[in-house]
Amino acid sequence: MNTSDQYQRKIVTIVTEAAIETQLSKDLEALQATGYTITDARGKGSRGVRNAGWETSGNIRIEVICDTTLADKIANYVKEKYYKNYAMVIFMSDVVVLRPDKF
């Protein structure tokens, strides 16, 4: 692969309660995320075991690939709006994308 075809971006990953999926999706769009991926998530954390037995009682994993400025904006906004009342973890990583025009 030609290194000139690689572009650095951030991936923001949010693991949280499925009950807030609709509102969180709207928030991401309002923050100008051009896209995101949502998948079901299961696991155990400080608030116990979470399964996907009920549509709104399970967890979701939302991933957004974007530039550093937007990644920080998303993380700060979501932390301020949701951390106090919802089980949630946010983490960011560096990623290499091959289609920078998409992100």
N, C-alpha and C positions, 0 to 999 in steps of 0.2 A: 504494500500500500504506500502510496506517495504521501510523505508527511505534509506536503503543501495542501493536501485535501482534508486535513484534520483541523478541527477548530475546538478550542476549549470552551466549555459551558459549565454550568452548575446543574445538578439535579437536586431538587428539593423533594424530600420524602416526608409525608405526613401520615402517621398511623393513628387512627382515631375511631370514634364510635360511628357506626353506620347511620345513626339517627340524624346526624348533621350533614350528611352527604349533599343534599340539595342546596342548603344554604352555603356550605363551603364552596361548592362549585360556582355558585353565583358570585361569591367573594373573589374567587380566583379570576373570573372573567372581568369583574370590576377593577381588579388590580392590573389588568391587561395581560394576563397569561394567554398566550396564543393557543395553548392546548394543554391537556393533562390526561393522565391515564389513571383509572380507578379500578382496583381489584379487591376482592374479598380477602380478609386476613384473619388468621386465628393465632392464638398464642397465650402466653402467660406473662404478666407483669406485676407491677406494684398494686394494681387493683384486682388481681386474681386472674382466673382463666376466662378468656373470652372465646366463645365459639360462634358459629354462624347459624345456630339453630332457629333463631327468629330474625326476620329481615332487619329489624331496627336494633337488635341487641348484639349483633356481631360487630366486628371491626372492618374497616376499610383501609386500604393503602393508596394514597394519592401521590403521584409523581409528576413533577413539572420540570421540564428542561428549559433553562433560560439563562440569561446573562447574570453576572454577579449582582448587579444593582437590583434587578427584579427579584432575585433569590432572597436577598436581604429584606426587601420590602415585604415579600410574602411571609417569610418567617416571623418578622416582627409583628405584622398585622395579626396573623393567626395566633401567635403567642398571646398578644394583648387581648384579643377578643374571646378566645376559647380556653386557654390553659386553666383558668380558675374553676370552670364548671364541667369540663369534659376530660375523660381519659385521653391523653394525646401525647405523642412524641414527634418531634420534628428533627430531621437531620439533613445535612447537605454534604455533597461530595462533588469533586471535580470529575467531569466526563469529557470524552472526546466524541464529537459528532462529525458525521461525514456530509451532512446536508445543512449547513449553517443557515440557509435561507428559511428553514422550517422553524428555527428557534431564535 
